[in-house]
Amino acid sequence: MIHVVTLSGGTASAVAASRVIERYSGEDIRLFFADTSWEDEDLYRFLDDLEAYWEKKIDRFVDGRNPLEVAEQRRLIPNQKRAPCSVALKVEPCVEFLAGLPKPVTLHLGLDITEQHRAARPKHEYEKIDGVSVDLPLLWKPPAFPPHRRVVESWGIKAPRLYDLGFPHNNCGGRCVKQGIAEWLRLKVTFPERFEQVAAWEEAQRAKGGARANFGIARDQSGGKVVARTLREIEAMADTAQISMMPSQEDNFACFCSY
């Protein structure tokens, strides 16, 4: 049996991996990370620290495209509902990695008790691969409850810096196309150059006309109706918005090799 753990670069998947390493210490364990080429620099420090702590190499896959390049090739503006980067940069590399391994394989995903509703689809899809089963180590008894950063820090490893800046995830350097308005405003404050890069890209895509002209990366549900918002519209909110800059205690927006 081979055990594969998908690492997102966040604390939840790190705790999941640690549980697998402890339970199956005498078996073949592979750690897999798919790089979006858009990660915060500190994410790589975090992975390096985990490798040193576990004394295990992490297999790192790099497609070379970032999420905006994937979206542009698909001729769309990504958002919470349409994010082809998840499949192209996370799922497909994971499937390819699994296909190259001897079977049987158990794929371990870093979903905790607050995210059980997200488990059904990846379990169904990955188990279509002959010889592959899916497990959720954060649900093993006793379940691992957030905040997972406390466990990571008990190992003597500093949590990723995006959490200290208030982000509830460590995805794509704070530019995750699935995140909400609060996180885009947080990005504007903490990494204005990153915000400007995405905002300028969005403007250029909308200028091409067609269906893209009516879409925005963000979705505003504050009035009870879902409305697309461009980052320029969000930027205009920056002076009046109240955004907490308190450190985030939970990795509640994990980006992992899922559907």
Secondary structure, DSSP 8 states (H G I E B T S, - for coil): -EEEEEE-SSHHHHHHHHHHHHHTTTSEEEEEEEE-S---HHHHHHHHHHHHHHT--EEEEE-S--HHHHHHHTTS---SS--HHIIIIIIHHHHHHHHTS-S-EEEE----GGGGGGSHHHHHHHTTSTTEEEE-GGGSSS---S-THHHHHHTT----HHHHTT-S--SGGGT-TT--HHHHHHHHHH-HHHHHHHHHHHHHHHTT-GGGGG--SEEE-TTSS-EEE-HHHHHTTTTT-----S------S---S--
